[in-house]
Amino acid sequence: MSAFPSSHAKAEKKRQRERNMEDQQNWKGEAEEECEINELLCSIMEGYNDKVIPPLSQFSPSRQAAAAIVEEKGSSSRERGRAKEAEEMTESLKKERDRREKMAENYVLLQSMVPNLFPKATRETIVGETIAYIQSLEKEITRMEELKNSSESSKGKMHLYSNRKSSIDVTVSSNVVFFGIQSMVRPRLVTDIFMVLHKHKAEVLAANVAVNHRQLTLTVTAVVSGNRDGTIEKIKGDILIL
């Protein structure tokens, strides 16, 4: 009777040691599993601004569940990133389209304001012709201001020249000369008069022609540079001998 309890106690102690070893193995396996999940979560949460990480007790001890949660968060973050990129791209395209439309409108406006431009002129041609047109306007403004100042500073002088066929009234104001020419009509007379003006480098500003009973009346306003009086005398003499 005394030997049975001793054998039973030994068997009980052996089973207890086996259970303890099994529990230790299970605990070790769970600890390793929890450590792996913790490392996985830390590596994924490394780029997040939120520094507060919930305790592991809030996560399922299952690896598959933890991986599913992490994958869902990563997917949601990527979707938000793609949505933001698409929105920024759409906004950039809209701004570029508006800029191009405004530029096209400006080119059309320039083309309508600048003379002698073909309907299908290139943008390079439009810009070049616009610059040239503005420069010509600036020169014209300068020239007209000079004429205005010279006409205000000097009084007009009138001269009458005539022969049996023609007569010329000349009015001088600074370097601006008004020619009033009367002559009998004949072929090429007006052309010859303008050839005389061109010969003496007189810049014609305005001209008007009238014919009445074979009598031609031509009025010309021109700018005479250089030796003004000498040039006027030469023009008058050449016209009278036509």
Sequence and secondary structure as in RCSB ss.txt:
>XXXX:A:sequence
MSAFPSSHAKAEKKRQRERNMEDQQNWKGEAEEECEINELLCSIMEGYNDKVIPPLSQFSPSRQAAAAIVEEKGS
SSRERGRAKEAEEMTESLKKERDRREKMAENYVLLQSMVPNLFPKATRETIVGETIAYIQSLEKEITRMEELKNS
SESSKGKMHLYSNRKSSIDVTVSSNVVFFGIQSMVRPRLVTDIFMVLHKHKAEVLAANVAVNHRQLTLTVTAVVS
GNRDGTIEKIKGDILIL
>XXXX:A:secstr
  HHHHHHHHHHHHHHHHHHHHHHHHHHHHHHHHHHHHHHHHHHGGG S      GGGS S HHHHHHHHHHHHH
HHHHHHHHHHHHHHHHHHHHHHHHHHHHHHHHHHHHHHSTT  TT  HHHHHHHHHHHHHHHHHHHHHHHHHHHH
HHHS  EEEEEE SSEEEEEEEETTEEEEEEEEE  TTHHHHHHHHHHHTT EEEEEEEEEETTEEEEEEEEE  
SSHHHHHHHHHHHHHT 
